[in-house]
Amino acid sequence: KQWYQRRVRGAHELLQEREAEITELKERLENKKRPCSRGDGAFNELLSSSDDATRPLIFYKQQHEYLLEEVGRMKGVRETLEQSLREKERNEHVYVSEIAQLGQENRRLARNRSRESANMEYLKNVMVRYLILANGSERRQVLSAILTVLQLTADEMQQVKHKLSPGWLG
């Protein structure tokens, strides 16, 4: 989870850097005046003339076009990063939910293990009592408890009844 949070912070920082670059590029473009207000025709005139005075304007126009392309590319990168960030945030909710479910399952299994241990201890005590008893009616009661703890199937119960003398299980 810490790794994921570091990745999210890194993505946010990268987005902020890109936003700052875009803002800086926009400010640069707004601070400078367009040399060619008549569009591409004026630009083509500048390209065709070899006057030393127009060369800085041509360079400016080329730089301007490059910066506009760069701004567009940065916007695309920003959108991609934002989409990736949203996807990671959605996945985080899924992972947190899975972790909670696994924790509940782990606690349930621990409780079951504890219960099984307690049932085994109870069965041991009941078996010792059964083996020690001499009285038939008390042995029947203890045997009934043993069969209950063992949770025998109907077929297993039938086999036990068949082996024991009549009247032992009631």
C-alpha positions in Angstrom: 0.0 0.0 0.0 2.9 2.3 0.7 4.3 1.5 -2.7 1.1 2.4 -4.3 0.9 5.7 -2.3 4.4 6.6 -3.4 3.4 5.9 -7.0 0.3 8.1 -6.7 2.4 11.0 -5.2 4.9 10.6 -8.0 2.1 10.8 -10.6 0.7 13.9 -8.9 4.1 15.5 -8.8 4.6 14.7 -12.5 1.2 16.2 -13.3 2.1 19.3 -11.4 5.4 19.6 -13.3 3.7 19.2 -16.6 1.0 21.7 -15.7 3.7 24.2 -14.7 5.4 23.6 -18.1 2.2 24.1 -20.0 1.5 27.3 -18.0 5.0 28.6 -18.7 4.7 27.8 -22.4 1.3 29.6 -22.6 2.7 32.6 -20.8 5.6 32.8 -23.2 3.2 32.6 -26.2 1.0 35.3 -24.7 3.9 37.7 -23.9 5.1 37.7 -27.5 3.1 39.2 -30.3 2.2 37.2 -33.4 4.4 38.4 -36.3 2.0 37.2 -38.9 -1.5 38.3 -38.3 -2.6 37.5 -41.9 -2.2 33.8 -41.5 -0.2 31.4 -43.7 0.0 33.7 -46.7 2.1 36.2 -44.7 4.2 33.4 -43.4 4.9 32.1 -46.9 5.9 35.7 -47.9 8.4 35.7 -45.1 9.8 32.4 -46.1 10.2 33.5 -49.8 12.0 36.7 -48.8 15.7 36.4 -47.9 15.7 39.7 -46.0 17.9 39.6 -42.8 15.2 41.5 -41.0 12.5 38.8 -41.6 14.7 35.9 -40.5 14.0 36.4 -36.8 10.3 36.5 -37.6 10.6 33.2 -39.4 12.4 31.6 -36.5 9.8 33.0 -34.1 7.0 31.5 -36.3 8.8 28.1 -36.3 9.3 28.3 -32.5 5.7 29.3 -32.0 4.5 26.2 -34.0 6.8 23.9 -32.2 5.6 25.2 -28.8 2.0 24.8 -29.8 2.7 21.2 -30.8 4.5 20.7 -27.5 1.6 22.1 -25.5 -0.7 19.7 -27.3 1.6 16.8 -26.6 1.8 17.7 -22.9 -2.0 17.9 -22.7 -2.1 14.4 -24.1 0.5 13.2 -21.6 -1.4 14.8 -18.8 -4.7 13.2 -19.8 -3.0 9.8 -20.0 -1.5 10.2 -16.6 -4.8 11.4 -15.1 -6.6 8.4 -16.6 -3.9 6.1 -15.2 -4.3 7.7 -11.8 -8.1 7.3 -11.8 -7.6 3.6 -12.8 -5.2 3.0 -10.0 -7.5 4.7 -7.5 -10.3 2.4 -8.6 -8.0 -0.6 -8.2 -7.1 0.6 -4.7 -10.7 0.3 -3.6 -10.8 -3.3 -4.9 -7.6 -4.3 -3.2 -8.7 -2.7 0.1 -11.9 -4.7 -0.1 -10.1 -7.9 -0.8 -7.7 -7.4 2.1 -10.7 -6.9 4.4 -12.4 -10.0 3.1 -9.2 -12.1 3.6 -8.8 -10.8 7.1 -12.3 -11.9 7.9 -11.7 -15.3 6.4 -8.4 -15.6 8.4 -10.3 -14.8 11.7 -13.0 -17.3 10.8 -10.5 -20.1 10.1 -8.7 -19.3 13.4 -12.0 -19.6 15.3 -12.8 -23.0 13.5 -9.3 -24.3 14.4 -10.0 -23.4 18.1 -13.4 -25.1 18.0 -11.9 -28.2 16.5 -9.3 -28.4 19.2 -12.0 -27.9 21.9 -14.2 -30.6 20.3 -11.2 -33.0 20.2 -10.6 -32.4 23.9 -14.2 -33.0 24.7 -14.3 -36.2 22.7 -11.1 -37.5 24.5 -12.7 -36.8 27.9 -16.0 -38.5 26.9 -14.1 -41.6 25.5 -12.1 -41.9 28.7 -15.3 -41.7 30.7 -16.9 -44.4 28.5 -14.0 -46.7 28.9 -13.9 -46.3 32.7 -17.7 -46.8 33.3 -19.0 -50.2 34.2 -22.7 -49.4 34.4 -24.6 -50.1 31.2 -27.1 -47.2 31.4 -24.3 -44.7 32.0 -22.3 -46.1 29.1 -25.3 -45.8 26.8 -25.6 -42.1 27.7 -21.8 -41.5 27.1 -22.0 -43.5 23.9 -24.8 -41.3 22.7 -22.7 -38.2 23.4 -19.7 -39.8 21.5 -21.9 -40.5 18.5 -23.2 -36.9 18.5 -19.7 -35.4 18.7 -18.5 -37.7 15.8 -21.4 -36.5 13.6 -21.9 -39.9 12.0 -23.8 -40.3 8.8 -26.9 -42.4 8.6 -25.1 -45.4 7.2 -22.4 -45.2 9.9 -25.0 -44.9 12.6 -26.8 -48.0 11.1 -23.5 -50.0 11.2 -22.9 -49.0 14.9 -26.5 -50.0 15.8 -26.1 -53.3 14.1 -22.8 -54.1 15.9 -24.1 -53.2 19.4 -26.6 -55.3 21.2 -30.2 -54.2 21.0 -31.3 -51.4 23.3 -27.9 -49.7 23.6 -28.8 -46.7 21.5 -32.5 -46.6 22.4 
